[in-house]
Amino acid sequence: MATTTDQTSASAPVGPATGSVTSAGPALPLHTRVIYGFGDIASQFIWTITSSFLAVFYTDMVGIAAGTVAVLILVARVFDAVIDPFIGALAERTRSRFGRFRPWILYGMVPLSIMVVLTFTAPFDGKSIGAVIWAVLTYGLLGALYSSVNVPYGALSTVMSERTADRVSLNSWRMIGTNIGGVVLGIAILPIILAFSGGNQPTTQGYTIAAAIFAVAALPLFFLVFATSKEVVKPVQRERVPFSKTFRLVLGNGQLMLLFAVLLLSLTSLFGRLGVVLFYYLNNVGNYALVSVLMALAPLSTVVGILVFSRLGRRFGKRNMLIISFAAQAVILTALYFTGWENIAVVIGLTALYGLSSYGIPLVLAMVSDAIDYAEDKTGVRTDGTSYAFTSLATKIASAVGGAIGIALLGAIGYVASAHQQTSEVLHGINLVVNIGPAIAVALAIVPLLFYRITEARYAEIRERLDTKALAAIKLQREG
């Protein structure tokens, strides 16, 4: 791994060949932005298979009780979330010939791929304490390794360009990658599991081999991101800043903390639903032939939504487009609950609309970049790695809370693992957990947006001041 230092610094966009400041710089090539999105296809091959299928694997394959699985997920994800800011702080202090963030992708991708396979193995019987200990260790280490790759990967988008349009585009392609990964998994995962299970019912072996296939597929995608992404925004003046001050600066960035709350609530809705929606499709809809279609439909529709709507953030404001996205999701999920699962055509239609309205995350991530620049303008210190780590922290907490609450509620309503037919009360409970809970969470995400103050016009002023300061700093450095 690259060496680290305890320095962080004010930054300026520096030309990769000449080292000169570029006030806005040329637009990033399309292939660079597209390949950046490959990183989230790879990440979804690791993350979505875990968030969507691990609970079912633990309960139905390994035999761990649903309540135990809920606690296990919560503990592992909280541990995982705590280390994210420290990884971000270490990454932004990294100095290597590859830059600050890229080496973490290069050196972390192989251990990450190995660990996801180990997580989907079951060397102990589900009734034994060994099975729980194995699950905690492998799942916890998987989360830590995922952070060591994904936090620096996400932070790359803040230093690949200073152009707002590029940042929105990078994060849009990233979210397109997220949803393409989700589509591929939704279509392929169950057939692969069944193909290697040797029958019509999933087996532990089927899950393990499926995890191995996707883990191997992730490696070249991560490597392409490493090879093509360049860190253009580089340190100009090195200033010794302790870890404690870095964290104080990040926590004192009120606009970033509002976005943290937005991500926490909206992703609790997303991951909370993602963690239990498979139970809804398998038990309520009850049509195995439709499971792959429904699992793929929402992310595929989200790709369309991102391509159509996220670019409107420049015209109507990123905050305003986010409010529309969250409100639409809440309404559609509520409609899904009251429609009921018997009307398959309506379920399919509303699922597609839900995906179409879920275009907002690229806008939030672009707003995080704006908030980082906002803080640099105020303090003179750029904390891109640590700041971005707080978005990953929100993701991990949301995954932990959403996933644990969903699984715990399933246990509370009487869900019986591997039962041929759940009771009508359990089916209605699943419907409530899968649709109304996420609708409430995403509606609440609108509240912190009402207090967000970095408009497009204000950001333009911030960027102009930063460019002026950067030019002055480099001029002084050269004269000295």
Secondary structure as GFF3:
##gff-version 3
##sequence-region A 1 480
A	DSSP	beta_strand	3	4	.	.	.	ID=ss1
A	DSSP	beta_strand	7	13	.	.	.	ID=ss2
A	DSSP	alpha_helix	30	56	.	.	.	ID=ss3
A	DSSP	pi_helix	57	62	.	.	.	ID=ss4
A	DSSP	alpha_helix	66	93	.	.	.	ID=ss5
A	DSSP	beta_strand	94	95	.	.	.	ID=ss6
A	DSSP	alpha_helix	102	119	.	.	.	ID=ss7
A	DSSP	alpha_helix	129	159	.	.	.	ID=ss8
A	DSSP	alpha_helix	164	195	.	.	.	ID=ss9
A	DSSP	alpha_helix	204	228	.	.	.	ID=ss10
A	DSSP	beta_strand	233	240	.	.	.	ID=ss11
A	DSSP	alpha_helix	243	251	.	.	.	ID=ss12
A	DSSP	alpha_helix	254	279	.	.	.	ID=ss13
A	DSSP	pi_helix	280	285	.	.	.	ID=ss14
A	DSSP	alpha_helix	288	309	.	.	.	ID=ss15
A	DSSP	three_ten_helix	310	312	.	.	.	ID=ss16
A	DSSP	alpha_helix	313	316	.	.	.	ID=ss17
A	DSSP	alpha_helix	318	339	.	.	.	ID=ss18
A	DSSP	alpha_helix	344	357	.	.	.	ID=ss19
A	DSSP	alpha_helix	361	379	.	.	.	ID=ss20
A	DSSP	alpha_helix	384	412	.	.	.	ID=ss21
A	DSSP	alpha_helix	424	431	.	.	.	ID=ss22
A	DSSP	pi_helix	432	436	.	.	.	ID=ss23
A	DSSP	alpha_helix	437	444	.	.	.	ID=ss24
A	DSSP	alpha_helix	446	449	.	.	.	ID=ss25
A	DSSP	alpha_helix	456	479	.	.	.	ID=ss26
###
